[in-house]
Amino acid sequence: MQLASRVAEAIAAGQFNRYQRPYVELALALILRRHGENPSAARLLDPLLKSDHFQEPLLEAMRRMRASIENERKHLRAAADAFERALLADSITPENRGPARYLLAELYRRLGHDAEARAWYDRALADSSLPPHLRAWALEQRSALRQ
């Protein structure tokens, strides 16, 4: 993801000409999609689907990628609903509540629901049983959320 950050910075700085930029943006969308960063991938992909830079076989593949993002979004939403119901019903054992809260926050972040993600990261971080590696990830992910 460090490479993706550097590529995004280079795009923002205008380091690619008008012929290169769409292909670099597509490559970045593919990297983001591969890492489950679907909201960011979709934001890059949507304008590319309307551009005239790509031939039909590639456009069709891009449309399939966009459809797969929406399909995955449905599954993420169902998983988030199930996690939230289980947490709110107190159906998760105490030793697993911190990690479950962290995972729910991650689901909401990947859905682009930053307010919900922030609230669940805060709940996970408030749990003293949250493992140190999850605590570090939660702090990192929470700090990257849009205000």
Summary of the structure (lengths in Angstrom):
residues: 147
radius of gyration: 17.9
end to end distance: 21.2
largest distance: 54.6
contacts: 404
relative contact order: 0.08
helix: 78%
strand: 0%
